[in-house]
Structure formats: structure tokens, C-alpha cells
Amino acid sequence: MTILAIVAVAVLWGISAYNGMIGVQEEATQAAADVQSAYQRRYDLIDNLVETVKGYAQHEENTLKEVVEARAKATSITIDPSNCTPEQLQQYQKAQGELGSALGKLIAVSENYPDLKANENFLDLQKQLEGTENRINEARNKFNEKVTTYNRQIRKFPNNIFAGIFGFRTMEKFAADAEAQKAPKVKF
């Protein structure tokens, strides 16, 4: 009878551990979906921004082309956070960084076109992009928090035993771009 009770307790505890790991994994994958949603918002705004700039900045064809190409590259890369490798995450982040850089150049173009800088549509799109970049940052931070919670849950003893049995693997976090490590140079 005692052995049966010990087995029953172990089974119940295993079920509880498994369900707990599923819960934190789902929170982490939801946070990843939120990051991708924020990036999608940025992608959706880019076409409008490019079209607005086109009307004013006919001579900036290379910059516009760069933004469109970077957007296409960034949207072609998707990740499954519960099953991605560090290399896949790095490739995804690189494409997003290239898009951000191209957008920065596009916004800088506005300095050469006073009418564009004053255009209500352009200003509105610029504000929306700024807000979207903040949302992306917040979503990435939340994702990293959820991944930390998930990784901690599956790595603690004795959960790590069940995690190994049931195939739970640690998830990768978003990391800062290598370029972000360099201090920007401000020249007046």
C-alpha cells in the first residue's frame, strides 16, 4: 500500500510539473508572438512611409530600394521560438537590424526635404514608427523575461528530469545587436 501511495504521489507530482512547464512554455511562445506582431506592425507601416517619401524624394531611389529590400528580407525570415537554434535567432535579429538601419536612413532623408518634414502624413507615420520601435523593444524585453522563467522552470531539479523525458528544451533570448555595443558618435 505504501509503495502504491508513493507511486501515486510521484505520478501526481509529475503531472503537476509537466503542466507547469507547459504553462511557462506557452507564456514564452505567446511573448514571442507578441514580438513578431510588433515587427509586423512595423512592416505594415513601411509601405506607407516609403510611398509618402517617394512623392517628395525622387532622388532617393537607392534609400527607398534599400528599405523595401530590407523589409522583404525581414518578412521572409520567421522563427519558432520553442524550437529555434541560436543561429536562426541571430539570423532573424540580423534581418530586423538591417531593416531598422534602412529605416533610419529613410528618416534621415527627410532632413533634405523641408516639405516632407512638414508633411502631416510623414510626421504621423514617423510617430507611429517611433511608437512601434518602442513596442518592439517592450515585446522583446517581455519575451526575454518569459524565456528566463521558462528556462529556469525546466532546468530546476527535479523538473529537469521530467523536462528531459518530455522533450522540453531551453529557449534562446533576443540579444542586443553587435552594433548596439558601440557608442554612437555625435557630431555638431
Sequence and secondary structure as in RCSB ss.txt:
>XXXX:A:sequence
MTILAIVAVAVLWGISAYNGMIGVQEEATQAAADVQSAYQRRYDLIDNLVETVKGYAQHEENTLKEVVEARAKAT
SITIDPSNCTPEQLQQYQKAQGELGSALGKLIAVSENYPDLKANENFLDLQKQLEGTENRINEARNKFNEKVTTY
NRQIRKFPNNIFAGIFGFRTMEKFAADAEAQKAPKVKF
>XXXX:A:secstr
 HHHHHHHHHHHHHHHHHHHHHHHHHHHHHHHHHHHHHHHHHHHHHHHHHHHHHHH TT HHHHHHHHHHHHHHH
H    GGG  HHHHHHHHHHHHHHHHHHHHHHHHGGG HHHHH HHHHHHHHHHHHHHHHHHHHHHHHHHHHHHH
HHHHHSTTHHHHHHHHT          GGGGS      
